Protein backbone atom coordinates (compact mmCIF):
# COMPACT_ATOMS: atom_id res chain seq x y z
CA UNK A 1 0.00 0.00 0.00
CA UNK A 2 2.85 2.39 0.75
CA UNK A 3 4.10 1.98 -2.83
CA UNK A 4 0.70 2.99 -4.23
CA UNK A 5 0.60 6.08 -2.03
CA UNK A 6 4.12 7.15 -2.97
CA UNK A 7 3.48 6.51 -6.66
CA UNK A 8 0.26 8.51 -6.78
CA UNK A 9 1.71 11.38 -4.73
CA UNK A 10 4.67 11.59 -7.11
CA UNK A 11 2.43 11.39 -10.18
CA UNK A 12 0.16 14.12 -8.79
CA UNK A 13 3.08 16.47 -8.03
CA UNK A 14 4.71 15.91 -11.43
CA UNK A 15 1.46 16.48 -13.33
CA UNK A 16 0.72 19.62 -11.33
CA UNK A 17 4.18 21.06 -12.01
CA UNK A 18 3.98 20.28 -15.70
CA UNK A 19 0.49 21.75 -16.02
CA UNK A 20 1.60 24.94 -14.26
CA UNK A 21 4.80 25.21 -16.31
CA UNK A 22 3.08 24.60 -19.66
CA UNK A 23 -0.19 26.35 -18.76
CA UNK A 24 -2.17 23.15 -19.33
CA UNK A 25 -5.76 23.36 -18.12
CA UNK A 26 -6.64 19.68 -18.43
CA UNK A 27 -5.23 16.75 -16.55
CA UNK A 28 -5.07 13.00 -16.34
CA UNK A 29 -6.85 10.29 -14.44
CA UNK A 30 -5.74 6.98 -13.04
CA UNK A 31 -7.21 4.27 -10.87
CA UNK A 32 -5.80 1.00 -9.64
CA UNK A 33 -6.45 -1.59 -6.96
CA UNK A 34 -3.91 -3.72 -5.14
CA UNK A 35 -5.39 -6.84 -3.58
CA UNK A 36 -3.11 -8.13 -0.86
CA UNK A 37 -3.88 -10.67 1.86
CA UNK A 38 -7.63 -10.26 1.41
CA UNK A 39 -7.52 -6.44 1.50
CA UNK A 40 -8.17 -4.13 -1.44
CA UNK A 41 -6.03 -0.97 -1.52
CA UNK A 42 -7.45 1.63 -3.92
CA UNK A 43 -5.44 4.50 -5.39
CA UNK A 44 -6.81 7.09 -7.79
CA UNK A 45 -6.46 10.62 -9.04
CA UNK A 46 -8.55 12.82 -11.29
CA UNK A 47 -12.09 11.94 -12.23
CA UNK A 48 -11.43 8.21 -12.21
CA UNK A 49 -13.77 6.16 -10.09
CA UNK A 50 -13.54 2.76 -8.46
CA UNK A 51 -16.40 0.69 -7.17
CA UNK A 52 -17.46 -2.77 -6.13
CA UNK A 53 -20.22 -4.44 -8.11
CA UNK A 54 -22.60 -6.85 -6.41
CA UNK A 55 -25.70 -8.51 -7.79
CA UNK A 56 -27.89 -5.63 -6.54
CA UNK A 57 -25.81 -2.46 -6.55
CA UNK A 58 -22.52 -0.66 -7.12
CA UNK A 59 -20.71 0.71 -4.07
CA UNK A 60 -18.43 3.62 -4.97
CA UNK A 61 -15.06 3.53 -3.20
CA UNK A 62 -13.63 6.86 -4.37
CA UNK A 63 -14.43 10.55 -4.61
CA UNK A 64 -13.30 13.00 -7.28
CA UNK A 65 -9.75 14.25 -6.86
CA UNK A 66 -9.78 17.90 -7.89
CA UNK A 67 -7.18 20.56 -7.06
CA UNK A 68 -9.57 23.01 -5.34
CA UNK A 69 -10.90 20.40 -2.86
CA UNK A 70 -8.44 20.00 0.04
CA UNK A 71 -10.32 16.92 1.28
CA UNK A 72 -9.71 15.11 -2.02
CA UNK A 73 -5.99 14.73 -1.43
CA UNK A 74 -4.76 11.36 -0.21
CA UNK A 75 -7.51 9.83 1.92
C-alpha positions as CSV (number, residue, x, y, z in Angstrom):
1,X,0.0,0.0,0.0
2,X,2.9,2.4,0.7
3,X,4.1,2.0,-2.8
4,X,0.7,3.0,-4.2
5,X,0.6,6.1,-2.0
6,X,4.1,7.1,-3.0
7,X,3.5,6.5,-6.7
8,X,0.3,8.5,-6.8
9,X,1.7,11.4,-4.7
10,X,4.7,11.6,-7.1
11,X,2.4,11.4,-10.2
12,X,0.2,14.1,-8.8
13,X,3.1,16.5,-8.0
14,X,4.7,15.9,-11.4
15,X,1.5,16.5,-13.3
16,X,0.7,19.6,-11.3
17,X,4.2,21.1,-12.0
18,X,4.0,20.3,-15.7
19,X,0.5,21.7,-16.0
20,X,1.6,24.9,-14.3
21,X,4.8,25.2,-16.3
22,X,3.1,24.6,-19.7
23,X,-0.2,26.4,-18.8
24,X,-2.2,23.2,-19.3
25,X,-5.8,23.4,-18.1
26,X,-6.6,19.7,-18.4
27,X,-5.2,16.8,-16.5
28,X,-5.1,13.0,-16.3
29,X,-6.9,10.3,-14.4
30,X,-5.7,7.0,-13.0
31,X,-7.2,4.3,-10.9
32,X,-5.8,1.0,-9.6
33,X,-6.5,-1.6,-7.0
34,X,-3.9,-3.7,-5.1
35,X,-5.4,-6.8,-3.6
36,X,-3.1,-8.1,-0.9
37,X,-3.9,-10.7,1.9
38,X,-7.6,-10.3,1.4
39,X,-7.5,-6.4,1.5
40,X,-8.2,-4.1,-1.4
41,X,-6.0,-1.0,-1.5
42,X,-7.4,1.6,-3.9
43,X,-5.4,4.5,-5.4
44,X,-6.8,7.1,-7.8
45,X,-6.5,10.6,-9.0
46,X,-8.6,12.8,-11.3
47,X,-12.1,11.9,-12.2
48,X,-11.4,8.2,-12.2
49,X,-13.8,6.2,-10.1
50,X,-13.5,2.8,-8.5
51,X,-16.4,0.7,-7.2
52,X,-17.5,-2.8,-6.1
53,X,-20.2,-4.4,-8.1
54,X,-22.6,-6.8,-6.4
55,X,-25.7,-8.5,-7.8
56,X,-27.9,-5.6,-6.5
57,X,-25.8,-2.5,-6.6
58,X,-22.5,-0.7,-7.1
59,X,-20.7,0.7,-4.1
60,X,-18.4,3.6,-5.0
61,X,-15.1,3.5,-3.2
62,X,-13.6,6.9,-4.4
63,X,-14.4,10.5,-4.6
64,X,-13.3,13.0,-7.3
65,X,-9.7,14.2,-6.9
66,X,-9.8,17.9,-7.9
67,X,-7.2,20.6,-7.1
68,X,-9.6,23.0,-5.3
69,X,-10.9,20.4,-2.9
70,X,-8.4,20.0,0.0
71,X,-10.3,16.9,1.3
72,X,-9.7,15.1,-2.0
73,X,-6.0,14.7,-1.4
74,X,-4.8,11.4,-0.2
75,X,-7.5,9.8,1.9
